[in-house]
Amino acid sequence: MKLFDPHGFGSSVVSYAGLLEKIEILRSTLRWAPRLERTDIEKLLNQSNALREEVMQLSRKERFVEAAAEAPEALDALARPDAITPAAHRRREALIERSFIFEGIFGDNPKLLAALEIAEKAAPTDLPVLIDGESGTGKELMAKVIHANGARADRPYISVNCGAIPENLLESELFGHRRGAFTGASSDRKGKFESAHTGTIFLDEIGELPLQGQVKLLRVLEAHEIQRVGSDEPIGVDTRIVAATNRNLRELAAQGQFREDLFYRLSVIHVTLPALRERNDEIPLLIAYFGDEAAAQLKRRPLKLTPKLRDFLLTYAYPGNIRELRNLVYRLSCLAGETADIEHLPDDIRPKSAALALRAVEAEAAGAPLSLSDAKRAASDEAERAFLERGLQETGGTVAELARRCDMNRSHLQMLLKKHGIHSKDFRHAEKVNHEKGS
């Protein structure tokens, strides 16, 4: 579907009128048919499913347009005037004008726009595509985008999680097996590659594929044929391969954990998706989009956010990326009434220091001690803050170096710094002053 109509909502009205007409025809058929054969019933069911999908697509389209219209106000809250540039906005509009099919939303981040433009150019070809990026950045969504914009859009799309298949069943899962090939093989079975014939197969977590499976996959890429387990008969397959990973395959190849020749075969087209913390302009769009989606699913009004919670959601580091944001919005929509606040966030990401400090002041003024659990939490937060400050002093305010020393994910470290209101630049400035004094 084309998510945005630059000519306004007129086409939506026409589309809805057309859908209503189709629905009335379907109802008349059901009402006046004296007797329906099984084939007629199946045909009518298929028509009703197609109509439902058209309605859902129009609904998603309008939700995106509404979210995009509200985006400028939300972006002001980010206090980042450089978040959107005219050039980036023009690139985004150019994708929209070319009827780029994208199931979801996207903003004006240059890195993401570059990835989408690569996907748009690669989609009509049959070249293998490798998508990498952190967990939750939308790699499978990008694979579906490539499939939907290609010549195989109406053909099968088969998704395989390579990390979720036991090694002893991997070959059977991918290539199928003959009856009697092993214990429990009671009948012939197609593999994922046969099921994806003439379509697209998405190999998620390709970095988890064992070396033996990598050899088999390389053969498929080179010969375009497979062999079922227990059979010597080659079966030709015409399948477009799109693979994804959150690991660095080049480094794995250097370590001997991933075949270098397979890496180069898969990465003819290489797409890298930036983390959500690098795409802050999308956060307001996603909050509105997922908020409407959650409201529709939970059958309630769209959620309202307090200014404090909204500020948190717009500045949070999101180590789990878009998936984490979606889950957060669904959680808030489920747990809150009409308006969500900080208290509805999960405990592990909820800002605690400021609230505890306020309670300590209030308790001290009233002459009442904190509870034991609050005292422990306050002491833990204070120790955590002291550890972070000491580490930044030792590293001269270099977050990457502190993360390396602590063996910690950099995005998680940045989240902790934001939680305590610690700014690494303050420590870089102090280091510079001390250096100047020493010289």
URLINLIN-V741132 format. One line per field, one symbol per residue. ss: DSSP state (h for helix, s for strand, l for the rest). psi: psi as a letter, one per 20 degrees, with the letter a starting at -180 (. if undefined). A space follows every 10 residues. Layout:
ss = ???
psi = ???
This chain:
ss = lslllllllh hhhhhhhhhh hhhhhhhhhh hhlllllhhh hhhhhhhhhh hhhhhhhhhh hhhhhhhhhh hhhhhhllll lllllhhhhh hhhhhhhlll sllllllllh hhhhhhhhhh hhhlllllss ssllllllhh hhhhhhhhll llllllssss shhhllhhhh hhhhhlslll llllllllsl lhhhhlllls sssslhhhll hhhhhhhhhh hhhlssslsl lllsssllls ssssslllhh hhhhlllllh hhhhhhllss sslllhhhlh hhhhhhhhhh hhhhhhhhll lllsslhhhh hhhhhlllll hhhhhhhhhh hhhhhlllss lhhhllllll llhhhhhhhh hhhhhhllll lhhhhhhhhh hhhhhhhhhh hhhhllllhh hhhhhhlllh hhhhhhhhhh lllhhhhhhh hhhhhhhhl
psi = qohpoijajg hgggghghgh ggghgggggh giphpprghg ghghggghhg gghgghghgh ghhggghhhi ggghhhiiln ijhpqhgghh gghhgghjlp ponbqqbjph gghgghhggg hhgirjqqpp prrrpjikgh ghghggghja ijhjrqoppp ohiipqhiig ghggirrqpj hrpinirqpq rhhhhjpibp ponqlhiipr hghhgghhhg hgikqrpqpj qioqpppnpp ppqqqjrnhg ghhhijipph hhghghkgpp pppqqhijlh iighghgggh ghgggghilr qqqqpqhggg gghiiqhmhj bhgggghggh gghghrdhpq rhiiqqhiip phggghgghg gggghijpqq rghhgggghg hghgghgggg ghghjkjogg gghghilqph hhghghghhj kpohhhhhgh ggghghhh.
